Amino acid sequence: MLLNRQAVEDGRIPVPEAARRALSYPERVLQVGEGNFLRGFVDWLLHRLNVEGLFQGRVVVAAPRPTGARNVARLNAQDGLYTVWLRGYLEGRLVDEREVVTSVSRAIDPHADWAAFLACAEQRAIEVVVSNTTEAGLRYEAEPCPTSAAPATFPAKLTAYLHRRFRVFAGDPAAGLTVIPCELVDDNGQVLRDLVLRHARAWSLGEAFAEWVQTANHFCNTLVDRIVTGFPTDLGEAERVAALGYEDRLLTVGEPFHLWAVEADARLKALWPFERIGLNVRYTDDVTPYRVRKVRILNGAHTSLAPVAMACGLATVREAVEDADVGPFLRRLVDDELVPAAAAELGDRAEAEAFAAATLERFRNPFIRHELRAIQQHALAKAKVRLVPALLRHAQAHGDAPPWLSLAWAFLLLGFLPGAAGEAAENDPHAQRALRDAWRAEAQAGLHDAVAGMLALQDVWGVDLNALPGFTQRVAAAVQSIREHGPRPALRAWMEAHAGGEAK
C-alpha cells in the first residue's frame, strides 16, 4: 500500500486528526528545493506548526534543477505526503519517532511547466519563499529574460517569479514576500536579494520593480542545522514496509537535533511562532555566531572528510569517524584547524570546542547512515564557503599552510582527475573543466605547476590559494605521496610527520 491522501483519509494509514485536517489548508509557501533536507527540516517544522493549529498553511514544492523531476513525480504520486523518521540521541534520550508529514500540497517541475511555477506568484495567499539549492545555487549566471521556459538558475527563477507577482498585484507593497534561503552561504538573504536585483537590471525590469523588491520583500539571513540522510538505503523494502506499515518512496531519515537561526522581521515571527511549541528556531538580529560554529566546524569537517574517507574505501560518516586511520585525521583537523578558525571569528574558544565535541558525537549516531558520496556533491562550491575561510585564518595567524586542510585539498583535487569520482559529483561545468585541464597540463608542466594552476582558480575558490604561504608546496607534496603510496599509507605517513601537537 503506497502512502497517499486516499489511504490517509479512509484510515488505512492512520495519522492524527490534526495532521489529517492540515490536508485542507491553503497553499501559503513556495519552496524551491525538493530534496531530503527541506523535507526533513522546513516542511517537518511547518507540519508541527500545522498540527498545533498555529500556521494553517501548506507548501508548494518546486525543483530548482531538471534533476529534481524524479522527486517531483514521487511527491505528486504520494499527494505530497511522506514520512519523517527521526533517530538518535537528543539530550541523552534515545529518539526513534516516525510521523507522516502533511504540510506539502504538491510539487512542480518548472523546467517542464514554467507556467505552473509562475502561477504560484499570482496566489495572494502564498507569502513565503523558502529555498535550498546548495551553495552552488546562489550564483549569478547571465541569461536572457525568460518568456516561455524556465531560466537555469534559482536567482533568475526567483526574479521572474517576483516580477510576475509585482505585475499581477500592481506593485502593492502588501503583496511582498518573506524570502528565506537555507543555502549555507554567508549573508544568504542579502546575497540572494542582490542577485535578484542584478537580474532585474540586466533584464531592464525597471526602477519601480527594483524598489518594490527592496522595500516590500524581506530577505532573511539564515543558518540551518540538522543532519538529514534521506531514504534509508541500508533497509530493504520488506524492512521498510514492516517498520511503517505502508510503502513510502520518500521516507526521510534524520537526526532529532535541529536548529534554525533566522534574521526575521515582525511579520515572520507572528506567522511562524515556533517557540510556542518548543521547536529550536531562533529569531535573532544576527545569525553570524550560529553560522560560524556550524559552517566552519560541522560542514567544514564534512567537506574535508568526504574525499579522504572515500579514497580510503569508506562509505559513511560514522565509518570514517570510527576508522583507525581516518578518525584520528578528522579529530586533528577539527581540533587543530577548524576550531581555531571558528574561535577566531567567534572570540570564544570554549564555545567552539564545545560545539566541535557535540558535532563528533552527532557524526557517531549509530542510527544514521550519512553517505559520503552525498556530502561530496557540489564539493568545490562547498570548499569555497566552508574551508577557504579557515585556510585564510590559519595563514593570518601562523604564516604557514595548515597540514590537515592541505591533505584534504590534495584528496579533493585528486578526485577531479579526468574520469575520477569527483567529476561525477560536481555540477559546475566551468570548474570541472578548469580542474580537468590543469590535470592534463601536468604531463608538460609537472605536478607542482599543475597543482598551482588549480589553486590559482579564483572563480572556483574565490581567491588565489597560491598566495597562502607554503600551501601549494604542501598540497603538491600530499598529492605525490598519495599517488606513490596509496591513500591509507599516505594518510598514516602524513599523520606521523605532523604528530607534534597543534599546527603552527
Secondary structure, 3 states (H helix, E strand, C coil): CECCHHHHHCCCCCCCHHHHHHHHCCEEEEEECCCHHHHHCHHHHHHHHHHCCCCCCEEEEECCCHHHHHHHHHHHHCCCCEEEEEEEEECCEEEEEEEEECCEEEEECCCCCHHHHHHHHCCCCCCEEEECCCHHHCCCCCCCCCCCCCCCCHHHHHHHHHHHHHHHCCCCHHHCCEEEECCCCCCHHHHHHHHHHHHHHHCCCCHHHHHHHHHHCEECCEEEECCEEECCCCCCHHHHHHHHCCECCCCEEECCCCEEEECCCHHHHHHCCHHHHCCCEEECCCCHHHHHHHHHHHHHHHHHHHHHHHHCCCCEHHHHHHCCCHHHHHHHHHHHHHHHHHHHHHCCHHHHHHHHHHHHHHHCCCCCCCEHHHHCCCHHHHHHHHCHHHHHHHHHHHCCCCHHHHHHHHHHHHCCCCCCHHHHHCCCHHHHHHHHHHHHCHHHHCHHHHHHHHHCCHHHHCCCHHHCCCHHHHHHHHHHHHHHHCHHHHHHHHHHHCCCCCCC
